Amino acid sequence: MSQKTFLTCAVTGNITTPDQTPHLPITPTQIADECLAAAEAGAAAVHIHVRDPKTGKPSMELEHYREVFDKVRRGNPELIINLTTGPGGRFVPSHDDPRVAAAGSTLVVPEKRVEHIRVLKPDICSLDLNTMNSGGDVVINTPRNVRIMANVMREAGVKPELEIFDSGDIHLARDLIADGTLQGPGLWTFVTGVKYGFNSSPETLMYARSLLPAGAIWSAFGIGRFEFQFVALAMCAGGHVRVGMEDNIYLEKGVLAKSNAELVTKAKRIIHDLGGELATPSEARAMLQLPNRK
């Protein structure tokens, strides 16, 4: 095992709620501080959602992204910034007329979902390809909308991180590579443990990996109690890893993590115990062919 492993920390997410843990970062300052502390603990990249600082609910406000982005960039210029484009794809059908959106729907035009990418130009941004059941709702990412978002990313010079929830997402991404919408072999992340998506199992990971184009760079993570299992699985299978309060709030059974840095520190220990080594942000940039910011 010669390559180093780069670790991404997803510090707050879209689903975890403040009533689940008092340690969840909410305000732009809290989110940025958690990103910087995760980097100090060993993260080479941070995956960033933002929230309404008054309510703690997920937000798509450009100014919240800008505030987090600027503080992280000032605090650690070499740290890889990965902004989400996931929000804005959820649809809740009305009971009386399923064509009409009910409360809880966030579905917006694809251009709105990547507005902050066009303006801020992070190193990386996520690109979801899944249309799937999500709890009692539906997440919608049509091929047309994915193409629109991918084109904005390309024009902004931002590398897409292809978030993969099931095998069909891989087949869509490969079609987008074939037609030139995406540049191959790509940067991929397998999301496991989300209900109705990929199961968190070794067999699932091996199957997903087998569908990738030659030369692809990939990461994988597990939701909840599978988070640290997947640190070991992904690393041993030749991939990279992700932890953070977006995916899991527990350091061990019944023990809430007090910070994202604690989750990163545990993941770092697992990787070291298995004979691996974490990549620095500069080393991860070289792997991903991102510009060095020093």
C-alpha positions in Angstrom: 0.0 0.0 0.0 2.0 2.9 -1.3 -0.4 5.8 -1.6 -1.3 8.1 1.3 -5.0 8.4 2.2 -6.6 11.8 2.1 -9.4 12.5 4.6 -12.4 14.8 4.0 -14.3 16.1 7.0 -18.0 16.9 6.4 -18.6 19.2 9.3 -22.4 19.9 9.5 -24.4 18.6 6.6 -28.1 19.0 5.7 -29.9 16.3 7.8 -28.2 16.3 11.2 -30.3 18.6 13.5 -29.2 20.7 16.5 -31.5 18.8 18.8 -29.5 15.6 18.1 -26.3 17.1 19.4 -25.4 20.4 21.1 -22.0 20.2 19.4 -23.2 20.7 15.8 -21.8 23.8 14.2 -24.5 26.2 13.1 -23.2 29.7 12.4 -20.8 30.5 9.6 -18.1 31.2 12.2 -18.7 27.9 14.0 -18.7 26.0 10.7 -15.4 27.7 9.6 -13.8 27.1 13.0 -14.7 23.4 12.8 -13.2 23.2 9.3 -9.9 24.7 10.5 -9.8 22.5 13.6 -10.5 19.4 11.5 -7.6 20.4 9.3 -5.3 20.7 12.4 -6.4 17.1 13.3 -5.5 15.7 9.9 -8.2 16.5 7.4 -6.9 17.4 3.9 -10.3 18.6 2.7 -13.5 19.9 4.2 -17.0 19.4 2.7 -19.2 22.4 3.6 -22.9 22.9 4.0 -24.3 26.1 5.6 -27.2 26.8 7.9 -29.4 29.6 8.9 -27.5 31.0 12.0 -30.8 31.9 13.7 -32.8 28.7 13.2 -30.0 26.1 12.5 -31.9 24.9 9.5 -30.1 24.1 6.2 -29.6 27.1 4.0 -28.6 27.9 0.4 -27.7 31.6 1.1 -24.7 32.7 -0.9 -23.5 35.1 1.9 -23.3 32.3 4.4 -21.2 30.3 2.0 -19.0 33.3 1.4 -18.4 34.0 5.1 -17.4 30.4 5.7 -15.3 30.2 2.6 -13.4 33.4 3.3 -12.6 32.5 6.9 -11.4 29.0 6.0 -9.3 30.3 3.1 -7.7 32.9 5.3 -7.1 30.5 8.1 -5.6 27.7 6.0 -5.0 28.6 2.4 -3.8 25.1 1.4 -6.8 23.2 2.9 -9.0 21.8 0.1 -12.5 23.4 0.1 -15.3 21.3 -1.2 -18.7 23.0 -1.3 -21.9 21.1 -1.5 -24.5 21.5 -4.3 -26.8 18.9 -2.9 -29.5 21.3 -1.4 -32.2 22.3 -3.8 -33.1 18.8 -5.1 -35.7 17.5 -2.6 -39.4 17.2 -3.6 -42.3 16.5 -1.3 -45.5 15.8 -3.3 -48.8 17.3 -2.1 -51.3 14.6 -1.0 -54.1 16.2 -3.0 -52.1 16.8 -6.1 -48.7 15.0 -6.4 -47.6 17.5 -9.1 -47.7 20.3 -6.5 -44.9 20.7 -4.0 -45.8 20.4 -0.4 -44.0 21.9 2.7 -40.5 20.7 2.9 -39.8 20.7 -0.8 -36.6 22.5 -1.7 -36.5 21.8 -5.5 -35.1 24.7 -7.4 -33.7 25.3 -10.9 -30.2 23.8 -11.3 -28.6 27.2 -11.8 -29.6 28.3 -8.3 -28.0 25.2 -6.8 -24.6 26.1 -8.2 -24.7 29.9 -7.8 -22.2 29.8 -5.0 -19.9 27.7 -7.1 -19.9 30.2 -9.9 -19.2 33.1 -7.6 -16.8 31.6 -5.0 -14.9 29.0 -7.2 -13.9 26.5 -4.5 -11.4 23.8 -5.2 -14.0 21.0 -5.4 -17.8 20.8 -5.3 -20.1 17.9 -4.9 -22.3 16.8 -7.8 -25.1 14.4 -7.0 -26.4 12.1 -9.7 -29.1 10.3 -7.7 -32.9 10.4 -8.2 -34.1 8.2 -5.3 -36.4 7.9 -2.4 -35.1 9.7 0.7 -37.1 8.9 3.8 -40.6 9.8 2.8 -39.5 12.3 0.1 -37.8 12.1 -3.2 -34.5 13.6 -4.3 -34.4 14.6 -8.0 -31.4 15.0 -10.1 -32.4 14.6 -13.8 -29.7 14.1 -16.4 -30.6 17.5 -17.9 -30.1 19.3 -14.6 -26.9 17.4 -13.8 -25.5 18.5 -17.2 -26.4 22.1 -16.4 -24.7 22.0 -13.0 -21.7 20.3 -14.5 -21.3 22.9 -17.1 -21.3 25.7 -14.5 -18.7 23.8 -12.6 -16.5 23.4 -15.7 -16.8 27.1 -16.6 -15.9 28.1 -13.0 -12.8 25.8 -13.1 -14.1 23.7 -10.2 -13.5 19.9 -10.0 -16.7 17.9 -9.5 -16.8 15.3 -6.7 -19.3 12.7 -8.0 -21.4 11.6 -5.1 -22.7 8.1 -5.7 -25.7 6.7 -3.8 -26.4 3.7 -6.0 -25.0 1.9 -9.0 -27.2 3.7 -11.5 -25.5 6.9 -10.6 -22.2 5.4 -11.8 -23.7 4.5 -15.1 -25.1 8.0 -15.6 -21.7 9.5 -14.7 -20.0 7.3 -17.2 -22.4 8.4 -19.9 -21.6 12.0 -19.0 -17.9 11.3 -19.3 -18.4 9.6 -22.6 -20.3 12.6 -24.1 -17.8 15.1 -22.7 -20.0 16.7 -20.0 -17.6 15.4 -17.4 -13.9 14.9 -17.6 -12.8 11.4 -16.8 -11.7 9.3 -15.1 -13.2 11.5 -12.3 -13.3 12.0 -8.6 -15.9 9.7 -7.0 -17.4 9.3 -3.5 -19.5 6.3 -2.5 -22.2 7.3 0.0 -23.3 4.2 2.0 -25.9 3.7 4.6 -28.6 6.1 3.3 -31.9 4.2 3.3 -32.8 3.0 -0.1 -29.3 3.6 -1.4 -26.0 1.7 -1.2 -25.8 -0.7 1.8 -22.8 -0.2 4.1 -21.1 -3.6 3.4 -17.8 -4.8 2.1 -19.6 -6.4 -0.8 -21.3 -3.2 -1.8 -17.9 -1.3 -1.7 -16.2 -3.9 -3.9 -19.1 -3.9 -6.4 -19.1 -0.1 -6.6 -15.4 0.1 -7.1 -15.6 -2.5 -9.9 -17.8 -0.2 -12.0 -15.4 2.8 -12.0 -13.3 3.7 -15.0 -9.6 2.9 -14.9 -7.6 5.5 -13.1 -10.5 6.9 -11.1 -9.8 8.4 -7.6 -12.4 7.4 -5.1 -13.5 7.8 -1.5 -16.2 6.0 0.5 -18.0 6.6 3.8 -20.6 5.1 5.9 -23.5 6.8 7.7 -23.9 6.5 11.5 -22.4 3.4 13.2 -20.7 2.5 9.9 -18.5 5.6 9.7 -15.4 4.2 11.3 -15.9 0.7 9.7 -15.8 2.4 6.3 -12.6 4.3 7.2 -10.9 1.0 7.5 -12.7 -0.6 4.5 -12.1 2.2 2.1 -8.4 2.7 3.1 -7.7 -1.1 2.8 -9.5 -1.2 -0.6 -7.3 1.6 -2.0 -9.7 4.5 -1.6 -9.8 7.6 0.5 -12.0 8.4 3.5 -14.6 10.8 5.0 -15.8 11.5 8.5 -17.8 14.3 10.1 -21.0 15.4 11.8 -22.8 15.4 8.5 -22.6 11.6 8.6 -22.2 10.6 12.2 -22.3 12.4 15.6 -20.9 9.6 17.8 -17.3 8.9 18.8 -18.3 5.5 20.0 -21.6 3.9 21.0 -23.5 6.3 23.3 -20.7 8.9 23.3 -21.3 12.1 21.4 -18.3 13.6 19.6 -17.6 17.0 21.0 -16.2 18.2 17.7 -15.4 17.2 14.2 -11.8 17.2 15.1 -12.4 14.3 17.5 -13.9 12.3 14.6 -10.9 13.1 12.4 -8.5 12.1 15.2 -10.1 8.7 15.6 -10.1 8.1 11.9 -6.4 9.1 11.7 -5.6 6.6 14.4 -7.4 3.8 12.6 -5.5 4.6 9.4 -2.2 4.6 11.2 -3.0 1.4 13.1 -3.6 -0.3 9.7 -0.2 0.8 8.4 -1.4 3.8 6.4 -0.6 7.5 6.5 -2.8 10.6 6.0 -2.0 12.9 3.1 -1.5 16.6 3.8 -3.6 19.1 2.0 -0.6 19.8 -0.4 -0.2 16.1 -1.1 -3.9 15.7 -1.7 -3.8 18.6 -4.1 -1.1 16.9 -6.0 -3.2 13.7 -6.2 -6.2 15.6 -7.4 -4.3 17.8 -9.8 -5.5 20.9 -8.0 -3.4 24.1 -8.0 -1.0 24.5 -5.0 -2.0 27.7 -3.1 1.3 28.3 -1.3 
